[in-house]
Amino acid sequence: MRFIAFVTGAASLFTTHPARAVDVELQSTTLTQAYEVTSPWGSPNLDRRRLLQTISLGLYNLQGQHSPNRPDYSVMMMLRLDADFGANAHLSGADAGGETDYARGGGARYLPGYQAALVDVMFGYVEGKRLADGWLGFRLGRQYIVDALGWWSFDGARVQLTTPYFVQAEIYGGFEQRGGLPLSTSRYEPQGIWRGSHARFGAAAGQPNSTTYPSYQFSAPAPAFGVALETSGLSFAHGRFTYRRVYNTAASITQQFPGASGNYPTLDEVRISQERIGYELGANLPSVGGLKGGFSYDLYNQLVGMAQGSIDLYLGQRLTGGVDVDYFVPTFDADSIWNWFTRSPITTATGRVNMRLSERFDIAASGGVRSWSTDADPESFRRGQCAELGLSISTCDGAFSETDSLKSYTRAEENRTTSLSADALANLSGRYRLLSAELGLRAMLQAGKQGRRLGADLSGEKRLDGGRYAFNARVSLYDWDDPLRPDRSATSFMYVLGAGYRLLQMADMRLEWEHDMNRLVGHRFRVLGALSLRVSR
């Protein structure tokens, strides 16, 4: 509420001062959801009553009258609230309140790090452009960087040097946005670590402690810095090389069980969290097509984490096509135990075509292959282990605890040759537009040796009174099959009914009802309400 009051006051201040040509933009979105999730095993049933609230403020031309060749200053900020009023709703008796209170139910239901109302400053910074005759620019505060290394958020400063020679340099530093810290979330930090605030932990009765949850690591500021070099001012091409390093500073529990002394070993020193480089390049010729490519390399794990490329072809005014190739290997925070396990790449290659058959009707189709790789084929590797033990397939189950006798076989590279399996991919979509209505169809298929997923959904929208009223509906039918777990194969049906109303030019409201059903979970229901507000001056 204090933040909302500040935003309102700031907007009023700048809009009532005629001597300064400050542009103000204020936006707000409110989403409410109510649904129940039934466990496939029957218990527990999770009741959720969620509220998502965002409010953003933009102040432009703080320097006064805008001029394309003079310095320009602005302020941008966005606040997000994720609240769950359904927390603990499925618990009763001695367990009541147990999701957020360790003292209830002996801590059996307690979730470390869970917050019923999480507040996140998504971004908030002051920006200056075209300083020093256009050479310098800066951002100060919480901000995003999006490049070949992915989405990343940090608190700090970024300085750009833009030359008239089609080259721009960038340097930035600060602290990575991390979960467990004030007004932050974990969505932008590396994967593989369960980390958060230990503010409620202690040695008193009814309090959790670190040894109760050794996997729940401490959260602390993570210093970070990076540099980038990219092209600037070229209309037909853009390239960017980037380097980033982030440090861990919090103490880390390095063992899930106590040592001989009864204590849990910890590591408490500054160390690398991530260190990566990346490059991306794109080129475009308006009448021919485009070319894009990029990669990222994890210097800590010493592997290529991502490589991708695409070709777009403009085959006519109504027809375009393309080819995409994507290579991905999971990478993790340097503190993560997952760095000790083998990781195999997933490679996807697809072709696509888009056709505009008329002014109202267009369709798109794509198809290709997704390749999964593993260290050795699981079945042949198991047969080799049994043979090494001198046992048959039917009698060697449970004998793999004899690790010493299997160590040489397991570690021999000739027994760990890469095994590949492939899935076929297909997608089809179409859209038909009328003056006040729209119909859409989407279908997909993914099938291979390990399973199958197939389905389609049909959607439509009707607008009345120039768009003041809107009604929408969607139905879908999907089927999936898992040969490893036949009991988990099922067919699912879902429908959505919704209505929207534009109260004013600055306000939109929407309400949706969703009903999902399949034999595994029975029936699931969800109600979604949305309110969007926009003010600019």
RAGI-V877271 format. One line per field, one symbol per residue. burial: 1 if it has 9 or more other C-alpha atoms within 8 Angstrom, else 0. A space follows every 50 residues. Layout:
burial->???
This chain:
burial->00000010001001100001111111111111111111100000111111 11111111111110010001111111111111111111111000111111 11111010110010010111111111111110011111111111001110 11111111111100011111111111111110011101110110111100 10000011100001011111111111111111000011111111111111 11101001000001110000011111111111110001111111111110 00011111111111100011111111111011110100100001111111 11111110011111111111111111100010101111101000010001 00000100110000110110111111111111100111111111111100 11111111111111001111111111111111000000111111111111 1110011111111111110010011111111111100
